Amino acid sequence: MLYLALYRWSIYDSKDQEDQLKWLADTLLQAERDGEKVHILSHMPSGYDSCLKTWSREFHKIIDR
């Protein structure tokens, strides 16, 4: 139920709820420094209609750099 509440709130406040994108960026940076390869799997693809546009845009900034 907490997830649903966070999702509904993110519609009104598009900041990085629960610092998910910050965690992703930090984790990918550390993997890059350590010479590791990373696979990103998700239950809802970014850019999909149900994915928030702001979140999707910021996600792509992280992985496309």
N, C-alpha and C positions, 0 to 999 in steps of 0.2 A: 504494500500500500504506500510505503514511503516513496518508491520510485514513481508511482502515478502522481503523487502530490508534487514531486520535484519536476516532473514533465509538465504538468499543468502550469506550475509557477514559471517555468522557463518560457512559456508562450508570452507571458507579460513582461518578463525580465530576461533579456537574452544574454546575460553574462554567463560565464563558464560555471554552471552549477556544479558543486562538489569538486571543482578544480580538475575535471576529467581531462580537458585539453592540456592543461598545464602538466598533469601527470604524463600524458602521452608524449608531449614535447621533451620533457626531462628524460623520460625512459628511452626515447629514440636517440637523443643526444648522447646518453651514456653508452648505449649499444654501439653507436658510431665510434665513439672514443675507444671502446674495447674491441673494435673490429668484428662485431657480431652482425649476423644477418637477422632480419626481423620479418615476420609475416603478420599482417594485421587482418584479423577476422572480425566480422561484425554481424549482428543479427538484423540490422537495418542499414542498407547502404546509404552513404552520404549522397545527397542529390536526389534521393527518393522523395516522393511527395510528402510522406509522413515525417521526414527528417527536417528539422527547423533550418531555414535558410542561413541564418546567422551562424549556427553551430556548424553546418556543412561548409560554409565559406572558410571559417577559421580552421576547421579540420584540414581542408585542402591546402591552406597556407602552410601548415605544419608538414604535411607529407610531400608537397610538391617543391619544397625549397631545394 
